């Protein structure tokens, strides 16, 4: 049996949860299931882990990244469309929501729904209306639908009116980012870690206020943000709070991120909404204590293996994070609980359950 995975997410995502999901899924497929990927242009860092099992991946060196992405998408879509039209596969699993493939299908398809961020926060995305429209078409026409959490399945039923029985919930897996740990310059002994994009629904500003409260009692504590550099507005806000000199933003490689998780005093995820929350598993895998907003899918994923706070309450957030940073018994308890809970989330299980869907569709 062969599964066709297309180009979509790899055209525009260098690193990120959606592309990591597909790479880990492919890497852990059972032996009786093969896969097909079209040759593509991409700068995705995870594709290299597939080695020679996929056609050569190329990238361009001219123009800025926004221009390159447009070129990648245009060329890659033509290649995916050509491969789809030729056939030679049993099931199609698109990696995002463009409907370009619908008229070229020669087999059933399954779609994975990761979240409903565009639907819930359209004001933060210039392409929100396009993504919402295309996503609804692709998802509602799919032969099978995978949701990455029960919370996402509820969103599918609430927003699209789909019956819950049309949707299979299959969790992500956990795996260490890198066996090599590369220290990040300027990071001290005690630091609070934030990972990823700082779009408004991620609630980063409330985290800075919580950190400002904590910093009054501990002038050595740092706030480290793995992601893009601070914007001018963020730098001004941090300076206003008096924490500009103790706040660091850095683009971290996998080996640097592994080091940050392994050495942080507390990983904090204050987001108002996520589809799953893969960084929680990454932090647990490194033994980091975790503090989370009691929102969206987080209680489902983390259970009792995290400290909790109201995303809208910086003082409550500061108390929860402080407990993780300074209470050795709490850190020990969280480490033991998270180690046990991690057993729920393996890429082998993700791949085997997904393979069951592939087999079912192929037999139709």
N, C-alpha and C positions, 0 to 999 in steps of 0.2 A: 504494500500500500504506500502511496506517495501523497504527501500533503504539499500544497502550493502556498508559500508565504510570499507576499508581495513586498514592494519597495517602500511603502508609504512612510512609516515612522523613521526609517533609516535615511530618508532624504533630508530630513530637517532636524533630527535629534542627535546631537553629538553624544550626550550622556543623558540618562533619565530613566524613570521607572518603566515606561511602556516598552522601550527598546530592550531594556534589561530583561523584562518579562519574556519577550519573545526569544531572546538568545538563550536564556536558561531553559525555557520550554523545549527548544530544539535540541539543546545539548543533552537533555535527560529523556528524550523519547525512547520508548522500548525498541528493542532490536528489530521487531517486525514492521516498524514504521519508518519509512524514509521521507525525505523532503526535497522540494525543488525551490530554489530562489533564482530570480533572474539576475543577470549581470547588472551591476548598478554603480552609480557614482554616490559616494557617501563619505562622511567624516566621522561616522559613529565608531566609538572606541571599542565597543563590544564585539563587532563583527569579526575582528581578528581572532577571537577565541574559537571560531568555527574552522579555522585553518583552511585546508585545501578542499573541504567538503562543499564549498560554494564557489561560483565563478569569481574571477578576480574583481576586487573592489577598487575603484579608482577615485581620485579626488582631483580638484582643480586648484591651481595656485594663484589665479588672478582674481581681481575684483574683491569687493568686500563679501562677508559671509552671507548677507541677505541676498545679494545678487547670485552667489553660487548656489544657494538653496533653491532659488527659482529655476536655475538651469538644471540642477539635479532632479528636481521634481518633474520637469517637462520631459527630460530624456528618459528618466527611470519609468515614468508612466507609459511611455511608448513601448519600452522593453517588456514591462509587465503585461501590457495589453497583448503584445505579440505572443508572449509565452502562454498566456491564458487561451488565446485563440487556437494555438497548436494542440492543446490538450496534453495528455500524458500524466494526469494526476487524478486522484480519487476524491479529494476534498480540498476546498479552498479555505484558507484562514487569513483574511486581509488583516494587515497590521494597523489600520486606522479606518476612517469612516468615509473616504471618498467613494462615490458610487460608480466610478469609471468602469468597474469590472462587471457590472450587472448584466450588460448585454453580451458579454463574451464568455459567460460561464458554460462549462461543459461538465459540471459536477456540483453537488450541493455545497453550501458554505456555512461556516460557523463564525460568529463575530464575538470578540471579547469586549465587554463594556467596562471601562476602568473607573469612570466617575461621571458626574453631571455638573462639573464646574462651570462649563460655558452656559448651561441652562440656569444655574443658580446665581452666577456672577457675570452676566453678559457685559456689564459696564467696564470690566477690566480687559476685554479682548476685542480688538478691532475686527476680527473675523468671526465674531460670535454668531451672527445670524446665519452665515454660510455653514459653519460647523454644525449648528443646531439642526438646520434643514437637512443637510446631507446625512448626518448621524441618524436622524429619525428614519429616513428612507432605508438606509442600510440595515439598521437594527431590526426594524419591524418586518422586513422582508427575509430575514435570515432563517435558515432551516433550523439552526440551534443558536442559543444565546448563552454565553458564559458571563457571569458577574463575579467580580473578584472579592465580594463580601456580601453578607446578607443585607447590609445597609444599601449597597448598590442595587441589589435585587428589589428592595422596597422602592427605591427611586424609579426603577424601571416600571413597576406596577403603578406607582403614583403619577408619574409624568407621562408615560405612554399608554397607560391603561392595559398593559400586557398581563395576562394571567401568570401567576407565580410559577406554575408548572411548566411554562415555556422556557424558564431560565434555570440553568445549573450554576450553583455557587461553587467555585473552585478557588481556594486561597493561593496566594503567592507562597514561594518557599523562601528559606533563609540560607544564605551562604556568606562566609567571610569575604570581604571585599578584596583583600590581598594578604598573602602570607608575609609580604615585605612591608615593614612599617617605616615610613620616612617622616621624621620630625618636621614640623612646620616652624619656620623661624619666627621668633618674637613671642611665642606662646609659652607662658609660664607654667608653674606647677599646678595651680588651681584655675580651672576655666569651665564656664558653662558653654555648651555647644548647641548651635542652631545650624541646620543643614537645609540647603535648597533655596528656592525662589522666595522673595520677600514681598510678593504681591499682597495687596491689602487683606484679602481673606486669610492669608497666612498668619496675620495677627502679630507681625514682628514688632510694631510700635508698642503694643502692650508689654511685650517681653522686655523692651528697652526700659520701660518704666519700672517693671519688676526688678530688673537688674540694678537700676539706679537705687532702689530701696536697699537691696542687698549690699551694694558697694559701700554704703555708709558705714557698715559694720566690718567690712573686709576690704581694705584698700588694695590688696594684692590680687583680688579676684578679677578675672578677665571674661569678656564676652567674645567668643570666636564664632564667626559666621562662615561656613563653607559654602561658597557661591560667588556671585559676581561682586565686583568692588562696590563700596558704598556710593550712592548717588550724592550729589551736592545737598539735596534736601535731607537725606539721612545723616550726613556728616553734621549739618547744622543742628538737627534734632539731638544727636548724640552730644554735641558740644553744649547745647542748652541744658541737657540733663546732667552735665558734668562728668560724662563717662566716655568722651571722645578718645582720651588717651589710653583707655583700657578696652577699647572695642576694635576687633580685627576682622576684616573681610578678606578672604583669600579663595582663589580658585584652587581646589584641592584635587590632586590625582587620586586614583584608587588607593595607592600605598600611603599617601598623606591622610586621606580620609580614614583609612583603617587605623592609623596612628592616633588621629583625633578621637575616634570612638573609644579606643583602648585606654586613653589617658584622661578623658574628660571627667570632671567631677559630677556632671549631670548632663544628659542629652535632653533638650526641651523641644517639644513639638506643640506649639500653641495654636495651631491652625483651627479655623472654624469649620472647615470641611475638607475631607479627603475620601478617596474611594477605597483605600486600603491602609496606606501608611508604611510602605516598605522600609523607610529609615528606622522604624521601631525595631524591626527584626535585625537590621544591620547593627544597631546599637546593642541589642541583647547579645548578638553573636560575639561582640567584643567585650562583653561583661560590663557594659555601662549602665548605671542607673538611669531610669527614664521617668520624666514628668510630662504629663499630657493634659490637654484640655479635654474636658468631659463633653465631647462633641462628635457628631457623625459616627463613623465606624470605629473610633478608638476604643470604646468600652468592649465592643465585640472582639477586637483583635487582642487587646492587652490584658483584659480581665483584671486580676488582682496583682499583676506583675508590674505595676506602675504607680506613681503618685499622681493625684488628680487635682485639677483646679478649674475654676470657671474662666473661660477665655476672656471674658470682659472685665475681670477683676485682677489688676496687677498686684495688689497686696496679697491676695490669695495665692497667686502664682509665685510670688516671692517666698511665701511660707513653704509651699510645696518643694520648690527648688532648693531652698535652704536646708530642708530636712535631708534631701538627697546628698547635698554637698557636705554637711557637717555631722550627720548622725551615722556612725559606723555600723550600728545595729540595723538601721534601715537599709543601708547599702548592701549589707550581707543578705538581709531578707529578700530584697529585690533581685539580687543576683541569683539566689536559689530558685525563686519563683519563675524568673524569666528563663532560666536554664531548662526548667521543666516544661514551660509553655512553648518553648521553641520547637519541641517535638511535634507539635501540631502542624508545623509549617515546614515542609520539605519540597524541594523542586522535583524529587522523584514522585512524590504523591501528586503534585500539580500535573506532571507529565502523564502519569498513569491514568488519572481521571479524565484528562483531556483526550488521551488516546482512546478511552472508552467511547467518547463522543464521536471521534473520527471513525471508529469501527462501526458504530451504529449508523452513521450517515452513509458510509460506503456500502453498507448492506441493503440500503433502501432500494 
